[in-house]
């Protein structure tokens, strides 16, 4: 077998279901070597942006995945210019180490993909999307069949009552999805925290804390991934994991 140089890549990691499944797929692709995880973190609350998961648990995920973690710390409500400057700095630093690709877990939001590709092109990195345009029903079923373990940590209150907070993503959850919810939550209906699965060396221990209700203004002028998604009612249930 001839020797070849693998493409070094950073994986843009949210800590949730789609990220875990996309990472699982890319780790089986002999063309790529994932060298780092990169996650945006709300610097005010010290939690993963939008998901609301404590950075301590994010760091435990990275440790179990045996990958170095880069945290891009962003203000609570950054402008698009501020957000893009922070991300560009992080990606340029990675590029200087020999990384030539960035991997994302997006599935079918074309405007979000186009935005990511534009940003990566400006930096000189290839943007990769292992789950692109795959059936979200099939993907979430695959996630369960692979014996990944995840709980719901952020719920769009337009679709979910508080009682769904902390539920496992399993066969029962899939059967009881509320009407209008994408099976993978691709439109921002829910976010999850993955605590075990085939890519982890060990499970991430945690306990449930309180559930809180938060509302947000129209995100069109804010720099987060939700600004590229349909404008649902911006009210969410968050369950704290400790």
C-alpha positions in Angstrom: 0.0 0.0 0.0 1.5 3.4 -1.0 2.0 6.0 1.6 0.1 9.2 1.4 -0.3 12.3 3.6 -3.6 12.7 5.3 -5.5 15.9 5.2 -5.2 17.5 8.7 -8.6 18.9 9.8 -10.2 20.7 12.7 -13.7 19.5 13.7 -16.1 22.2 14.7 -17.7 20.5 17.7 -20.9 21.5 19.4 -21.0 18.6 21.8 -24.4 17.4 20.4 -25.8 14.5 18.4 -25.0 15.7 14.8 -21.4 16.6 15.8 -20.9 13.1 17.3 -22.3 11.3 14.3 -20.3 13.5 11.8 -17.1 12.9 13.8 -17.8 9.2 13.9 -18.0 9.2 10.1 -15.0 11.3 9.4 -12.8 9.2 11.8 -13.4 6.3 9.5 -12.3 8.2 6.4 -8.6 7.3 5.9 -8.1 10.6 3.9 -8.5 12.8 7.0 -6.7 13.2 10.4 -8.7 15.2 12.9 -6.2 17.1 15.0 -8.4 19.4 17.1 -11.9 20.2 18.2 -13.1 23.8 18.1 -16.2 25.0 20.0 -17.7 28.5 20.5 -18.3 29.3 24.1 -20.4 32.1 25.7 -17.7 33.9 27.8 -20.3 35.5 30.1 -21.8 32.2 31.2 -18.9 29.9 30.5 -21.1 27.5 28.5 -21.3 26.1 25.0 -23.1 28.7 22.7 -26.8 27.9 22.3 -26.5 24.5 23.9 -26.0 25.9 27.4 -23.7 23.1 28.5 -21.0 23.9 31.0 -17.4 24.1 29.6 -16.3 21.5 32.2 -18.5 18.9 30.5 -17.3 20.1 27.0 -13.7 19.6 28.2 -14.6 16.1 29.5 -15.9 15.2 26.1 -12.7 16.3 24.4 -10.7 14.3 27.0 -12.7 11.2 26.3 -12.4 11.7 22.5 -8.6 12.2 23.0 -8.6 15.3 20.9 -7.2 18.8 21.9 -10.0 21.4 22.4 -9.9 25.0 21.3 -12.6 27.2 22.9 -13.5 30.4 21.0 -14.9 32.6 23.7 -17.5 35.0 22.4 -19.5 37.8 24.1 -23.1 37.2 25.0 -24.4 39.2 22.0 -21.5 39.7 19.6 -21.9 41.6 16.4 -21.3 39.7 13.2 -18.0 41.5 12.8 -16.8 40.6 16.3 -17.9 36.9 15.9 -16.2 36.6 12.5 -13.0 38.2 13.8 -12.7 35.8 16.7 -13.4 32.8 14.5 -10.9 33.9 11.8 -8.2 34.3 14.4 -8.8 30.8 15.7 -8.9 29.2 12.2 -5.8 31.2 11.0 -3.9 29.9 14.0 -4.9 26.3 13.2 -4.0 26.8 9.5 -0.5 27.9 10.6 -0.1 24.5 12.3 -0.8 22.6 9.0 -4.5 22.2 9.1 -6.2 22.6 5.7 -9.8 21.6 6.3 -12.7 22.4 8.7 -15.4 19.8 9.3 -19.0 20.7 10.2 -22.1 18.6 11.2 -24.6 20.5 9.1 -27.2 18.5 7.2 -29.4 20.5 4.9 -29.4 24.3 5.7 -28.0 25.6 2.4 -27.6 29.2 3.6 -25.6 28.1 6.6 -23.3 25.9 4.5 -22.8 28.7 2.0 -21.8 31.0 4.9 -19.4 28.5 6.3 -17.8 27.9 2.9 -17.4 31.6 2.3 -15.7 32.1 5.7 -13.4 29.1 5.2 -12.5 30.2 1.6 -11.4 33.5 2.9 -9.0 31.8 5.4 -7.9 29.2 2.8 -9.5 26.1 4.4 -11.6 23.5 2.8 -15.1 23.1 4.4 -16.3 19.5 4.8 -19.9 18.3 5.6 -20.0 14.5 6.2 -23.7 14.4 6.9 -24.8 16.7 4.0 -28.3 16.1 2.6 -28.6 12.7 4.3 -32.1 11.8 5.6 -32.4 13.2 9.1 -34.7 10.3 10.1 -32.1 7.8 9.0 -29.3 9.8 10.7 -31.0 9.9 14.1 -31.9 6.2 13.8 -28.3 5.5 13.0 -27.2 7.5 16.0 -29.4 5.3 18.3 -28.4 2.1 16.6 -24.7 2.9 17.1 -25.5 3.1 20.8 -24.6 6.8 21.2 -26.1 8.2 24.4 -27.4 11.8 24.5 -29.9 13.9 26.4 -31.9 17.0 25.4 -30.4 20.1 26.9 -32.0 23.0 24.9 -35.6 22.9 23.6 -37.4 25.4 21.4 -40.5 26.2 23.5 -42.6 26.6 20.4 -42.3 22.8 19.9 -41.4 21.3 23.2 -42.9 21.4 26.7 -40.5 21.6 29.7 -41.1 17.8 30.3 -38.8 16.9 27.4 -35.8 18.6 29.0 -33.2 15.9 29.9 -34.9 13.1 27.9 -32.7 10.6 26.3 -32.5 10.5 22.5 -33.7 6.9 22.0 -36.4 5.0 20.2 -39.1 6.3 22.6 -38.1 9.9 22.0 -38.2 9.4 18.2 -41.8 7.9 18.4 -43.0 10.9 20.5 -41.5 13.8 18.5 -43.9 16.7 18.4 -45.4 17.6 15.0 -43.3 19.8 12.8 -40.0 18.9 14.5 -37.1 17.7 12.3 -35.9 14.3 13.7 -32.4 15.8 14.0 -33.6 19.2 15.2 -31.8 20.7 12.1 -33.9 23.8 12.3 -32.9 24.6 15.8 -35.8 22.8 17.5 -33.6 21.1 20.0 -29.9 20.7 21.0 -28.3 17.7 22.8 -25.4 16.7 24.9 -23.7 13.4 23.9 -22.2 11.6 26.9 -21.2 8.2 25.5 -20.8 6.3 22.3 -18.4 4.4 20.0 -16.0 7.3 19.6 -15.6 7.9 23.3 -13.1 6.2 25.5 -15.3 6.5 28.5 -18.8 7.9 29.4 -19.0 11.5 30.6 -20.6 11.6 34.1 -23.1 14.3 34.9 -26.2 15.0 37.0 -29.3 17.1 36.2 -29.7 20.5 37.7 -32.6 23.0 37.3 -34.5 23.7 34.2 -34.8 27.4 33.2 -36.8 29.3 30.6 -35.0 32.0 28.5 -36.2 34.3 25.7 -34.1 36.0 23.1 -34.7 38.8 20.7 -34.7 38.4 16.9 -31.2 37.0 16.1 -30.9 38.5 12.7 -28.4 41.0 13.8 -26.5 38.6 16.2 -23.7 36.4 15.2 -24.6 32.9 16.1 -25.6 29.8 14.2 -29.3 30.4 14.9 -29.2 33.6 12.8 -28.9 31.3 9.7 -32.0 29.2 10.7 -35.7 29.9 10.3 -37.0 32.6 12.7 -39.0 30.5 15.1 -40.2 31.9 18.4 -37.0 32.5 20.3 -37.9 31.1 23.7 -36.1 28.0 25.0 -36.0 25.5 27.9 -32.5 24.8 29.2 -31.7 22.0 31.6 -28.5 22.4 33.5 -26.0 19.5 33.5 -23.5 19.4 36.4 
